[in-house]
Amino acid sequence: MSDFDSTTIYDVLVAGTGMAGWTAARRAQQLGLRVVAADKGDGPGSSNARMSGGFMNAAYVGIREKPDVLKAYAEEVTSGLARKELVEVWAENCSRTIDWLAGEDIIAGLLPERRDRLYILPFRLTPQGLAEYDRERGPDKAMTSHAARFVEQGGLYMPNSRVIDLLVDSDGRVSGAKIETPDGISEIRARNVVLSDGGFQANPELLRKYVGPQADKMKLRSMSSQTGDGLAMALKLGAAVDNMNYFYGHMLHLDSLTNDGLWPYPILDGIISDGILVNRQGRRFVNEQITGEGMSRLALSGVGVTNAVGQGDDPRGAFVILDAESWKRQGWDKDRGEFRGTKPANDTILEAGGTVYKADSLVELARQADIDPHGLVATVEAFNAAATVGKAAGLPVPRSGKPDPLTIAPFYAVPSVAGITFTLGGVRINRNGQVQHENGHAIPGLYAAGGTAGGLGGGPRGGYLGGLACATVFGLICAEHIAATKAA
Ligand SMILES: Cc1cc2nc3c(=O)[nH]c(=O)nc-3n(C[C@H](O)[C@H](O)[C@H](O)COP(=O)(O)OP(=O)(O)OC[C@H]3O[C@@H](n4cnc5c(N)ncnc54)[C@H](O)[C@@H]3O)c2cc1C
């Protein structure tokens, strides 16, 4: 890192260097702009991009799919809640992200065994996830490579530098930011600021305000550096927001709150749709297989279920109920030919020492797990009666798909918690990545991309379009619009 010069006016200040931030910084640099990139973390361990699985996907369809296919998919999985202009840009630019990364010598390889032609940053398949941080993995290498190239080509990279406030000219144009470093607070002048700080999943207050009354009780399934600073700064200038109550996440074992062997994997999404999910009263409260038909794929279902649990009154109070047969399936996804979440849920839970209740009767199971026994027995009876005749969709809490009844002892109860990976809601942007004021106009000089921006995901069906791909697309778009505006 080199020191900044307080008299320099940069073309772009990038606030947060994950996937969106590094993409914006490098693309702006390629286009001849003078760029400063600040991150509140120390570099290696702060962005979700580094810790991610590295799947460069348009959620669960191929990133090279034709734009029309991608648009139809986005419409379906977000129940129409994604903003059309953003979906268009995303769909038209998804494929380009792979080419652009390749131009940066970051090659996204194909996983040939996947029918959905899944691209992935080059890496070893395991270990993966936050608890198993590993520099040899592709996502980490991708971020390191961006940082090295950025600095080599004259960019100013400032780790340990938290962007805390925006500077605004008398005519309302954003003109830089205040940065907090271990040496104190400084001001950096820049004609444009790209907010790319990753979302607000690590901010308990904002989770309670926007996602649900108890949403801070969820397990944070991400780094803890994404505290919604960009959102707060944009709101201060009157920014509009979109889809604030939705997030990307998965159901985790309750013991993940205290046992690092139980997060970010295994996820419980697969076993939930093998069985049922009940609350402490023993009652079902959510469709355990929200999606799974058409283009939406079963894999997204758990994201919808996790939203329902995390938005509700008791994110730590749901139990997966299985019988001997469904326990054996371990969350296997027939469509994708893999365990949902890459690891078999049940075995991994037991290996990691997670609590699993097991009994020969539902009443005994309920007693062990502290679930209301009358509620549980009544729920399973009603569920079995409907599942046996293929009418589970007609239950008071509908159940999609073709579930099997839970009849074969022993029965199992797995305590769970909703796990939040990152927020899908955020600052409203237009097709150029410019932050929108509530009055409908762009806030001059202010852009947002990646987890800071809303409008590209959400809805009750787990509407997720791929975190890394969305971040890369809008990182590129922000930089290109800034360059085009400067040239005009
Ligand atoms: C376990 C896990 C697995 C995942 N797997 C995948 C996957 O396989 N495929 C996929 O598409 N997505 C995946 N994701 C999601 C993906 O990582 C994110 O969608 C993506 O990283 C978003 O990029 P971003 O640039 O918006 O945010 P991030 O990558 O989180 O980067 C944000 C950066 O901003 C910095 N920051 C925060 N506040 C400030 C501030 N005030 N000032 C300066 N800097 C700040 C942070 O330190 C951080 O470095 C996964 C996430 C996790 C946690």
PDBQT file of the ligand as one rigid body, heavy atoms in Angstrom, charges set to zero:
ROOT
HETATM    1  C1  LIG A 501     -19.622 -19.331   2.695  1.00  0.00    +0.000 C 
HETATM    2  C2  LIG A 501     -19.985 -18.562   1.461  1.00  0.00    +0.000 A 
HETATM    3  C3  LIG A 501     -20.044 -19.228   0.244  1.00  0.00    +0.000 A 
HETATM    4  C4  LIG A 501     -20.402 -18.515  -0.909  1.00  0.00    +0.000 A 
HETATM    5  N1  LIG A 501     -20.384 -19.168  -2.113  1.00  0.00    +0.000 NA
HETATM    6  C5  LIG A 501     -20.701 -18.508  -3.236  1.00  0.00    +0.000 A 
HETATM    7  C6  LIG A 501     -20.609 -19.138  -4.508  1.00  0.00    +0.000 A 
HETATM    8  O1  LIG A 501     -20.145 -20.265  -4.631  1.00  0.00    +0.000 OA
HETATM    9  N2  LIG A 501     -21.023 -18.433  -5.609  1.00  0.00    +0.000 N 
HETATM   10  C7  LIG A 501     -21.489 -17.155  -5.527  1.00  0.00    +0.000 A 
HETATM   11  O2  LIG A 501     -21.871 -16.589  -6.544  1.00  0.00    +0.000 OA
HETATM   12  N3  LIG A 501     -21.533 -16.511  -4.330  1.00  0.00    +0.000 NA
HETATM   13  C8  LIG A 501     -21.143 -17.152  -3.201  1.00  0.00    +0.000 A 
HETATM   14  N4  LIG A 501     -21.164 -16.495  -2.003  1.00  0.00    +0.000 N 
HETATM   15  C9  LIG A 501     -21.623 -15.095  -1.982  1.00  0.00    +0.000 C 
HETATM   16  C10 LIG A 501     -20.515 -14.166  -2.465  1.00  0.00    +0.000 C 
HETATM   17  O3  LIG A 501     -19.369 -14.361  -1.683  1.00  0.00    +0.000 OA
HETATM   18  C11 LIG A 501     -20.986 -12.716  -2.372  1.00  0.00    +0.000 C 
HETATM   19  O4  LIG A 501     -22.193 -12.574  -3.062  1.00  0.00    +0.000 OA
HETATM   20  C12 LIG A 501     -19.954 -11.772  -2.990  1.00  0.00    +0.000 C 
HETATM   21  O5  LIG A 501     -18.724 -11.908  -2.330  1.00  0.00    +0.000 OA
HETATM   22  C13 LIG A 501     -20.432 -10.341  -2.922  1.00  0.00    +0.000 C 
HETATM   23  O6  LIG A 501     -19.376  -9.509  -3.308  1.00  0.00    +0.000 OA
HETATM   24  P1  LIG A 501     -19.263  -8.046  -2.707  1.00  0.00    +0.000 P 
HETATM   25  O7  LIG A 501     -18.096  -7.443  -3.381  1.00  0.00    +0.000 OA
HETATM   26  O8  LIG A 501     -20.564  -7.369  -2.796  1.00  0.00    +0.000 OA
HETATM   27  O9  LIG A 501     -18.989  -8.255  -1.142  1.00  0.00    +0.000 OA
HETATM   28  P2  LIG A 501     -17.774  -8.917  -0.362  1.00  0.00    +0.000 P 
HETATM   29  O10 LIG A 501     -17.105  -9.923  -1.208  1.00  0.00    +0.000 OA
HETATM   30  O11 LIG A 501     -18.263  -9.352   0.955  1.00  0.00    +0.000 OA
HETATM   31  O12 LIG A 501     -16.773  -7.687  -0.124  1.00  0.00    +0.000 OA
HETATM   32  C14 LIG A 501     -17.142  -6.568   0.644  1.00  0.00    +0.000 C 
HETATM   33  C15 LIG A 501     -15.875  -5.894   1.170  1.00  0.00    +0.000 C 
HETATM   34  O13 LIG A 501     -16.225  -4.618   1.703  1.00  0.00    +0.000 OA
HETATM   35  C16 LIG A 501     -15.435  -4.383   2.864  1.00  0.00    +0.000 C 
HETATM   36  N5  LIG A 501     -16.083  -3.346   3.674  1.00  0.00    +0.000 N 
HETATM   37  C17 LIG A 501     -17.206  -3.433   4.419  1.00  0.00    +0.000 A 
HETATM   38  N6  LIG A 501     -17.505  -2.237   4.958  1.00  0.00    +0.000 NA
HETATM   39  C18 LIG A 501     -16.556  -1.377   4.541  1.00  0.00    +0.000 A 
HETATM   40  C19 LIG A 501     -16.312   0.011   4.751  1.00  0.00    +0.000 A 
HETATM   41  N7  LIG A 501     -17.129   0.785   5.489  1.00  0.00    +0.000 N 
HETATM   42  N8  LIG A 501     -15.217   0.581   4.185  1.00  0.00    +0.000 NA
HETATM   43  C20 LIG A 501     -14.359  -0.168   3.435  1.00  0.00    +0.000 A 
HETATM   44  N9  LIG A 501     -14.545  -1.483   3.203  1.00  0.00    +0.000 NA
HETATM   45  C21 LIG A 501     -15.636  -2.075   3.730  1.00  0.00    +0.000 A 
HETATM   46  C22 LIG A 501     -15.323  -5.736   3.522  1.00  0.00    +0.000 C 
HETATM   47  O14 LIG A 501     -14.207  -5.784   4.395  1.00  0.00    +0.000 OA
HETATM   48  C23 LIG A 501     -15.180  -6.659   2.299  1.00  0.00    +0.000 C 
HETATM   49  O15 LIG A 501     -13.810  -6.861   1.980  1.00  0.00    +0.000 OA
HETATM   50  C24 LIG A 501     -20.753 -17.148  -0.833  1.00  0.00    +0.000 A 
HETATM   51  C25 LIG A 501     -20.659 -16.475   0.386  1.00  0.00    +0.000 A 
HETATM   52  C26 LIG A 501     -20.266 -17.165   1.522  1.00  0.00    +0.000 A 
HETATM   53  C27 LIG A 501     -20.151 -16.423   2.811  1.00  0.00    +0.000 C 
ENDROOT
TORSDOF 0
